[in-house]
């Protein structure tokens, strides 16, 4: 096996593929990246048995076909340390891999490609094609609400729900919920659900961009796959049932607050400074066209902000975790932000002022 490739061509896919490789591995080969040369196409594969990414590039010179695995992090560090514009010569010599560039020469250990695990694909998988920017938007709008290390393991991931002509993503940690729905071209009768684990969500988000380029999504019973010209991403699904999220969406609230997103975002950031470090609670007091945000902490310190809003209803006071409100204000992009409440003990339904593809729910706090 022998080929030549420019540093710039191989660096980005190698970084993305190495991103899924875990440092501490039970199998030695899982610390390696699989390198396969077929014709002039070079594929790089990394996996931790849960998530797999394959990156594809065209080499400058393909001299001898073959496949081998090399230590992922060491190979990446070598490529990163080489100067810009350098050419890399890759040679398999017995059990060693020689990497040459200019006056630099590195000899790396290797393991045979047969030891590298492979994710099988089934015939009954459901497939559809959409623009990458749609997947990117769905993930960006909802990923922040995933649980981190919840014992309810199905919350440590994101629900993908396929409906007729729509893809919806939902995440929740039990205290808040984020939901985004985008139109896609798919015709199914019954909704199909799958839970993508947290690591899979993060890695797929890195691969997607805001372009009109297409991505093929393949959903199976145990795996989800995303295929572009440059990458193939595969992730195991979480084996569990996602809670009935539609039951927690507040309906029928008549107390509607509409405010300027930028002003509210700044007010939340300033009051958060003096909120309780552990519970992060703030009180929202809303009366005719005026919202007052108050934060206290155990040191008897207090912050108060007043923001002019559109509100024509009874005076209402309710407590929230300010971090949750900030997270929503950070992902919403419209000028206006809309809060809908039923009473001081109900969850807040938060939406954009003029675009209804995203809905957020934040539970109240007792302060």
Secondary structure, DSSP 8 states (H G I E B T S, - for coil): -EEEEEHHHHHHHHHHHHTT--SS-SSGGGGEEEEEEETTEEEEEEE-SSEEEEEEEE-SEEEE-EEEEEEHHHHHHHHHHS-TT-EEEEEEETTEEEEEETTEEEEEEEE-GGGS------TT-EEEEEEHHHHHHHHHHHGGGS-SS-SSGGGSEEEEEEETTEEEEEEE-SSEEEEEEEE-----SS-EEEEEEHHHHHHHHHH--SSS-EEEEEE-SSEEEEE-SSEEEEEEB--S----GGGGS-----EEEEEEHHHHHHHHHHHHTTS-TTT-EEEEEEETTEEEEEEE-TTS-EEEEEEE-B--S--EEEEEEHHHHHHHHHH--SSEEEEEESSTTS-EEEEESS-TTEEEEE--B--
